[in-house]
Amino acid sequence: MVREASVSASGRTQTTNPRQRDYYWLRSFVAGGVAGCCAKTSIAPLDRVKILLQAQNPHYKHLGVLAALRTVPRKEGFFSLYKGNGAMMVRIFPYGAIQFTAFENYKKLLSQQLGISEHIHRLMAGSMAGITAVICTYPLDVVRVRLAFQVKGEHRYTGIFNAFQTIYKKEGGVSGFYRGLVPTIMGMAPYAGFSFFTYGTLKSLALAHAPGVLGRPSSDNPEVLVLKTHVSLLCGGMAGAIAQTISYPLDVARRRMQLGTVLPDSDTLTRTLKYVYSKYGVKKGLYRGLSLNYIRCVPSQAVAFTTYEFMKQVLHLN
């Protein structure tokens, strides 16, 4: 029977019995899902405020990031900061699971089957994994955004299921759930690509040049080196900051398009970008809420990558 070989941190080749790989896909799926849920829950309040600012909600569009964080709970209650988070968790578990699992498999395909260099296959695999996860979970994201955009006293949807029913009946059936998909994919390709690329590159450099200082043996396999927790958090945060900076204008357009008939000029990517630029400019339009995005994307990506690395050890994926 053929055995899979992997290179350990010490340079020795070790063999892995296929029995040890039982339910590998399921364990990988769970690891990615847990990582995604932990990451998004940690920044849920910031995420809702970002949506309100990006989409120029009339109740909060005159406020800055910190003022909005103070005003929203005062006006709607503390738990209003988590509005739409239930739909987010329903979406983010499969999203994170699909993204991380797809990344590992795309990476193997690109490096082993196509012979693409290490740096390039990280970038390509990350982009492909992000796009795959988006397409599979996009309707849930649309519903989550609609719920998060609502303000107390002006609810159009009573909950997740009501939002699904209303969008399906009033916005063209299934196509109503895929408004803004094009800018989402266009934004996700560089975001996910540079996120995985930056984290993977920083991780490789750290373990190659300072393994004793920045790395430690994996808890499930002492022959494999992993980053220390604080180092992994730092690398993940840097990865998120770089990726978000590159893709942010497309994220603004995506959010406005997802809100559908709630906002004007949100039917196509080009019209949305032109409308936002002409009416609000670059700083207050295309990059509105970017400071908040830095605050939220750094801990989010830091927690996501670090939790995934931890879950890989817990579920014996190394």
Sequence and secondary structure as in RCSB ss.txt:
>XXXX:A:sequence
MVREASVSASGRTQTTNPRQRDYYWLRSFVAGGVAGCCAKTSIAPLDRVKILLQAQNPHYKHLGVLAALRTVPRK
EGFFSLYKGNGAMMVRIFPYGAIQFTAFENYKKLLSQQLGISEHIHRLMAGSMAGITAVICTYPLDVVRVRLAFQ
VKGEHRYTGIFNAFQTIYKKEGGVSGFYRGLVPTIMGMAPYAGFSFFTYGTLKSLALAHAPGVLGRPSSDNPEVL
VLKTHVSLLCGGMAGAIAQTISYPLDVARRRMQLGTVLPDSDTLTRTLKYVYSKYGVKKGLYRGLSLNYIRCVPS
QAVAFTTYEFMKQVLHLN
>XXXX:A:secstr
   EEEE TTS EEEE GGGGTTHHHHHHHHHHHHHHHHHHHTHHHHHHHHHHHTT TTTTT  HHHHHHHHHHH
H GGGGGTTHHHHHHHHHHHHHHHHHHHHHHHHIIIIIS   HHHHHHHHHHHHHHHHHHHHHHHHHHHHHHHH 
 TT  S SSHHHHHHHHHHHTTGGGGGGTTHHHHHHHHHHHHHHHHHHHHHHHHHHHHH HHHHEEE SS TTSE
EE HHHHHHHHHHHHHHHHHHHHHHHHHHHHHHTGGGSSS SSHHHHHHHHHHHHTIIIIITTTHHHHHHHHHHH
HHHHHHHHHHHHHHTT  
